[in-house]
């Protein structure tokens, strides 16, 4: 299991310097698309690229980060047979809730989560 946490800029730099595994299998039957990028003329910058994150992508980002893909779930009613969610599930549901909560009343541009992501 990979547990080395890095900022996106660091991961991007690593990928540009070292490339990705040659043996990596593209899971095209699961919706993954093969994209080849020519990195020969690419320079690594310490500055983050323009992170224009769409509101619709925040929930998808949470699912991807937590390892839950293609899930449709009503997280306001997250108990099954009155069983409490574990710590990881509780954090997951909190992220989903923050992704849908306005930053302040009437704010239509940012959710609580998208604002934090944007300033990072």
C-alpha positions in Angstrom: 0.0 0.0 0.0 1.3 3.4 -0.9 1.1 5.7 2.1 3.5 8.5 1.0 1.4 11.6 1.0 2.6 14.4 -1.3 1.2 17.6 -2.7 -0.1 17.5 -6.2 2.8 19.7 -7.4 5.3 17.1 -6.0 3.5 14.2 -7.6 3.3 16.0 -10.9 7.1 16.7 -10.7 7.8 13.0 -9.9 5.8 11.9 -12.8 7.4 14.3 -15.2 10.9 13.3 -14.0 10.4 9.6 -13.6 7.4 8.9 -15.9 4.9 6.2 -15.0 5.4 2.5 -14.9 5.8 0.9 -18.3 4.0 -2.2 -16.9 0.9 -0.2 -15.9 -2.3 -1.7 -17.3 -4.9 0.8 -18.6 -8.3 -0.4 -17.4 -10.2 0.7 -20.5 -13.2 -1.5 -19.7 -13.6 0.5 -16.5 -13.7 3.9 -18.2 -10.0 4.7 -18.0 -8.6 6.4 -21.1 -5.0 6.0 -22.3 -3.4 9.4 -22.7 0.2 9.8 -23.8 1.9 13.1 -23.0 5.2 14.1 -24.5 7.3 15.2 -21.6 10.5 15.9 -23.5 9.8 19.6 -23.7 8.0 19.9 -20.3 9.6 21.7 -17.4 8.7 21.1 -13.8 7.5 24.2 -11.9 7.1 24.6 -8.2 4.0 26.8 -8.8 0.7 25.0 -8.9 -1.1 25.1 -12.2 -4.4 26.9 -12.5 -6.7 24.8 -10.5 -10.1 25.6 -11.9 -12.1 22.9 -10.1 -15.7 22.6 -11.1 -18.3 22.1 -8.4 -19.5 19.0 -10.2 -16.0 17.5 -10.0 -15.6 17.8 -6.2 -17.9 14.8 -5.4 -16.1 12.8 -8.1 -12.7 13.8 -6.6 -13.8 12.6 -3.1 -15.0 9.3 -4.5 -11.7 8.8 -6.3 -9.6 9.8 -3.3 -11.4 7.5 -1.0 -11.5 4.6 -3.5 -15.3 4.7 -4.0 -16.2 5.0 -7.7 -19.5 5.0 -9.5 -21.4 5.0 -6.2 -24.9 6.5 -5.8 -25.6 6.8 -2.1 -27.8 9.0 0.1 -25.3 9.9 2.7 -27.9 11.7 4.8 -29.2 8.3 5.7 -26.0 6.4 6.0 -26.9 3.7 8.5 -27.7 0.1 7.6 -29.6 -1.8 10.3 -28.8 1.1 12.7 -25.1 0.3 12.4 -22.8 3.3 13.0 -20.3 4.0 10.1 -16.6 3.4 10.9 -14.1 6.3 11.2 -13.2 6.3 7.5 -16.9 6.3 6.4 -17.7 9.1 8.7 -14.9 11.2 7.2 -16.0 10.3 3.7 -19.6 11.4 4.5 -18.3 14.6 6.1 -16.4 15.4 2.9 -19.4 14.8 0.8 -21.5 17.0 3.1 -18.9 19.8 2.9 -18.9 19.6 -0.9 -22.6 20.4 -0.9 -22.6 23.1 1.9 -22.4 26.7 0.8 -19.3 28.5 2.0 -21.6 31.1 3.5 -25.4 31.6 3.2 -26.1 32.6 -0.4 -22.7 31.7 -1.8 -23.2 30.0 -5.2 -19.6 30.0 -6.3 -17.9 27.9 -3.5 -18.8 25.1 -1.2 -17.0 24.7 2.1 -14.8 22.0 0.5 -14.2 23.6 -2.9 -13.0 26.8 -1.2 -10.4 24.9 0.8 -9.3 23.0 -2.3 -9.0 26.2 -4.3 -6.8 28.0 -1.7 -4.5 25.0 -1.5 
